[in-house]
Amino acid sequence: MKNVALITGASSGIGKELARIHASKNGDLVLVARREEELLALKSELEQTYKVVVEVFVCDLMQQHAAKEVYEFIQSKNIEVEVLMNNAGLGGYGNFNERELKKELDMIQLNIVTLTELTHLILPQMVARKSGKILNTASTAGFMPGPLQSVYFATKAFVVSFSQGIAHELQGKEITVTALCPGPVKTGFESAAGMSGSGLFEKSASASSTAMKGYKGMEKGKLIVITDVALKFAINWTLPFAPRRMVLKMIEKMQRIK
């Protein structure tokens, strides 16, 4: 296999579009997600359309040791990963004290622990050969607190910070790390998170345009790719100077289900 990209959460949304983009550039793929039927359909599409090689690994990344299972799979196939796209993620709506704790811990496992572990397992390959790219799907949520999605926002803050930290550590090794930070995107995330009635998703971007911006940013070795222009302005020029209580109230209002 050549120029292999490993993509988590590849069965739908941004992950699926990232797979299409990479295949269109004649890159082979390892697709990881829970839904086997969707993965096999995407594998067939990409192999037929772009004549690339696609491996599929069905795995629930919310489970402990899931990252190790993914790594053992690529080792068994003697696959060298050139591009790692940690895209799988999960959200959840409601007051923290009223939500089931297991759901919050599953979110932390998927959004933080599995991402961190998989990166730690695959990064030595990249360092050894002095080449590689990592794209971590974070969120504009990573730049602010998020009442009604407190744990989700906090996990994405970790991804933003972690990505920048290791990017700096890897300078001079020909390896780049990029955090993709979209605003609301039409991916099915809102229904999975129980937020279908939230005004936050009224003007969502498409998964395809978001994936393309993230992929191009990764190719250029950018640290951060914020895909929403209005949110980028707010993050850089409005939120840092606004009273914190005002920011919290504004974010809660945007997310509240009507």
VMD Tcl script that draws the C-alpha trace (Angstrom):
set ca {
  {0.00 0.00 0.00}
  {1.17 3.54 -0.74}
  {0.62 6.91 0.92}
  {-1.70 5.27 3.44}
  {-4.17 7.38 5.42}
  {-5.76 5.85 8.51}
  {-9.09 7.53 9.21}
  {-11.23 6.96 12.30}
  {-14.94 7.69 12.17}
  {-14.75 7.03 8.43}
  {-18.24 5.66 7.85}
  {-19.99 9.04 7.63}
  {-19.69 12.82 7.77}
  {-16.29 14.50 7.71}
  {-14.40 11.19 7.95}
  {-16.14 9.80 4.88}
  {-15.37 12.95 2.91}
  {-11.73 12.92 4.02}
  {-11.49 9.36 2.69}
  {-12.87 10.44 -0.68}
  {-10.42 13.33 -0.89}
  {-7.41 11.17 -0.03}
  {-8.47 8.47 -2.50}
  {-8.88 11.10 -5.23}
  {-5.20 11.91 -4.70}
  {-4.28 8.27 -5.34}
  {-3.74 7.46 -1.67}
  {-4.57 4.10 -0.11}
  {-6.67 3.90 3.05}
  {-7.40 2.15 6.30}
  {-10.97 2.98 7.33}
  {-12.03 2.52 10.96}
  {-15.54 2.82 12.43}
  {-18.29 0.79 14.11}
  {-20.62 0.42 11.14}
  {-19.40 -2.39 8.92}
  {-22.00 -2.02 6.18}
  {-21.20 1.66 5.63}
  {-17.44 1.01 5.69}
  {-17.71 -1.78 3.12}
  {-19.87 0.39 0.87}
  {-17.29 3.19 1.05}
  {-14.46 0.73 0.40}
  {-16.23 -0.49 -2.74}
  {-16.90 3.06 -3.93}
  {-13.32 4.23 -3.47}
  {-11.70 1.14 -4.96}
  {-13.93 1.26 -8.03}
  {-13.75 5.01 -8.57}
  {-10.09 5.70 -7.78}
  {-8.42 2.27 -8.12}
  {-6.87 2.53 -4.67}
  {-6.41 -0.14 -2.00}
  {-8.75 0.16 0.99}
  {-8.58 -1.87 4.19}
  {-11.52 -1.85 6.63}
  {-11.35 -2.41 10.38}
  {-14.63 -2.52 12.30}
  {-14.09 -1.31 15.84}
  {-15.90 0.55 18.61}
  {-13.40 3.25 19.49}
  {-15.23 4.03 22.72}
  {-13.93 0.77 24.14}
  {-10.73 0.61 26.15}
  {-7.80 -0.81 24.18}
  {-9.56 -0.02 20.88}
  {-6.55 1.98 19.70}
  {-4.29 -0.99 20.42}
  {-6.58 -3.23 18.36}
  {-6.37 -0.80 15.42}
  {-2.59 -0.69 15.72}
  {-2.31 -4.48 15.89}
  {-4.44 -4.70 12.74}
  {-2.15 -2.44 10.72}
  {0.89 -4.27 12.06}
  {-0.58 -7.60 10.95}
  {-0.96 -6.15 7.46}
  {2.54 -4.55 7.50}
  {0.95 -1.17 6.83}
  {2.97 2.02 7.25}
  {0.66 4.96 8.00}
  {1.72 8.16 6.28}
  {-1.36 10.17 7.28}
  {-3.28 9.72 10.54}
  {-6.70 11.36 10.68}
  {-8.21 11.13 14.17}
  {-11.72 12.10 13.16}
  {-14.04 9.98 15.33}
  {-15.88 12.01 17.93}
  {-19.02 12.12 20.04}
  {-21.09 14.85 21.67}
  {-23.98 14.93 24.12}
  {-26.56 17.51 25.17}
  {-27.79 18.45 28.63}
  {-26.77 19.66 32.07}
  {-23.75 17.70 33.26}
  {-25.31 16.66 36.58}
  {-28.40 15.33 34.79}
  {-26.61 13.29 32.14}
  {-25.65 9.66 32.59}
  {-22.04 9.55 33.76}
  {-21.17 6.60 31.51}
  {-22.08 8.66 28.43}
  {-19.72 11.41 29.53}
  {-16.92 8.93 30.23}
  {-17.50 7.24 26.84}
  {-17.15 10.67 25.25}
  {-13.85 11.27 27.04}
  {-12.64 7.81 26.03}
  {-13.40 8.42 22.35}
  {-12.57 12.10 21.99}
  {-9.43 12.11 24.15}
  {-8.10 8.72 25.26}
  {-8.40 6.77 22.00}
  {-7.14 9.73 19.97}
  {-4.13 10.13 22.26}
  {-3.33 6.42 22.38}
  {-3.60 5.90 18.63}
  {-1.38 8.91 18.00}
  {1.19 7.58 20.48}
  {1.20 4.16 18.81}
  {1.53 5.37 15.22}
  {3.80 8.39 15.70}
  {7.01 6.32 16.14}
  {6.57 5.04 12.55}
  {6.55 8.62 11.32}
  {9.50 9.69 13.46}
  {11.57 6.70 12.30}
  {11.12 7.50 8.62}
  {11.01 11.30 9.13}
  {7.70 11.86 7.35}
  {4.04 11.98 8.21}
  {0.96 14.11 8.73}
  {-1.63 14.07 11.51}
  {-5.06 15.68 11.24}
  {-7.07 15.78 14.46}
  {-10.72 16.77 14.13}
  {-11.33 19.20 16.99}
  {-13.93 21.97 16.91}
  {-14.39 25.68 17.42}
  {-15.87 24.42 20.71}
  {-12.28 23.85 21.77}
  {-11.74 27.59 22.17}
  {-14.58 28.28 24.61}
  {-16.57 26.77 27.48}
  {-19.83 25.07 26.56}
  {-22.79 25.02 28.92}
  {-25.16 22.17 27.95}
  {-22.20 20.37 26.32}
  {-19.62 20.95 29.02}
  {-17.71 17.69 28.59}
  {-17.75 17.82 24.78}
  {-16.34 21.34 24.69}
  {-13.69 20.35 27.23}
  {-12.62 17.31 25.18}
  {-12.18 19.46 22.09}
  {-10.12 21.96 24.08}
  {-7.81 19.04 24.86}
  {-7.53 18.13 21.17}
  {-6.69 21.73 20.18}
  {-4.03 22.04 22.88}
  {-2.59 18.53 22.40}
  {-2.28 19.00 18.64}
  {-0.35 22.23 18.97}
  {1.91 20.86 21.69}
  {3.06 17.81 19.78}
  {3.31 19.82 16.55}
  {5.94 21.97 18.24}
  {7.76 18.93 19.64}
  {7.94 17.43 16.14}
  {9.49 20.46 14.46}
  {12.48 19.45 12.36}
  {11.25 15.87 11.94}
  {9.23 16.50 8.75}
  {5.99 15.65 10.57}
  {3.09 18.08 10.84}
  {0.06 18.11 13.14}
  {-3.10 20.03 12.27}
  {-6.23 20.60 14.34}
  {-9.34 20.90 12.19}
  {-11.77 23.18 14.02}
  {-15.14 23.42 12.26}
  {-18.23 25.13 13.53}
  {-21.59 23.32 13.16}
  {-21.47 20.80 10.31}
  {-24.21 18.72 8.66}
  {-22.95 15.27 9.62}
  {-25.66 13.72 11.78}
  {-23.71 14.84 14.86}
  {-26.61 17.00 16.03}
  {-29.07 14.09 16.10}
  {-26.55 11.75 17.74}
  {-25.87 14.40 20.37}
  {-29.59 15.00 20.94}
  {-29.42 18.55 19.54}
  {-31.68 18.40 16.49}
  {-33.77 21.29 17.80}
  {-30.84 23.54 18.64}
  {-30.45 26.82 16.79}
  {-26.71 26.12 16.65}
  {-27.18 23.94 13.57}
  {-29.48 26.22 11.58}
  {-26.64 27.37 9.30}
  {-24.42 24.31 9.21}
  {-21.57 23.85 6.75}
  {-21.39 20.74 4.58}
  {-19.18 17.84 5.54}
  {-17.50 17.89 2.13}
  {-16.46 21.56 2.26}
  {-15.27 21.16 5.85}
  {-13.21 18.09 4.99}
  {-11.63 19.83 1.99}
  {-10.57 22.82 4.09}
  {-9.12 20.52 6.71}
  {-7.27 18.38 4.16}
  {-5.79 21.40 2.41}
  {-4.72 22.86 5.74}
  {-3.06 19.56 6.63}
  {-1.22 19.51 3.31}
  {0.15 22.97 4.08}
  {1.14 21.96 7.58}
  {-1.10 24.48 9.31}
  {-1.45 24.24 13.09}
  {-5.11 25.25 13.24}
  {-7.81 25.28 10.56}
  {-10.96 27.14 11.62}
  {-13.45 26.62 8.81}
  {-16.14 29.11 9.87}
  {-15.11 32.71 9.10}
  {-17.52 34.33 11.56}
  {-16.49 32.00 14.36}
  {-12.83 32.55 13.56}
  {-13.32 36.29 14.02}
  {-15.23 35.75 17.27}
  {-12.60 33.37 18.65}
  {-9.72 35.70 17.84}
  {-11.24 39.14 18.41}
  {-14.48 39.00 20.41}
  {-14.56 36.16 22.94}
  {-11.14 36.86 24.52}
  {-12.23 40.36 25.49}
  {-15.83 39.70 26.51}
  {-16.76 39.12 30.18}
  {-16.66 35.39 30.86}
  {-20.20 35.25 32.31}
  {-21.49 36.95 29.16}
  {-19.73 34.39 26.96}
  {-21.21 31.50 28.96}
  {-24.71 32.92 28.72}
  {-24.36 33.50 24.97}
  {-23.13 29.97 24.28}
  {-25.90 28.44 26.39}
  {-28.50 30.44 24.48}
  {-27.11 29.33 21.10}
  {-27.22 25.68 22.09}
  {-30.56 25.53 23.86}
  {-33.13 23.38 22.08}
  {-36.15 25.39 21.00}
}
mol new
graphics top color blue
foreach p $ca { graphics top sphere $p radius 0.5 }
foreach p [lrange $ca 0 end-1] q [lrange $ca 1 end] { graphics top cylinder $p $q radius 0.2 }
display resetview
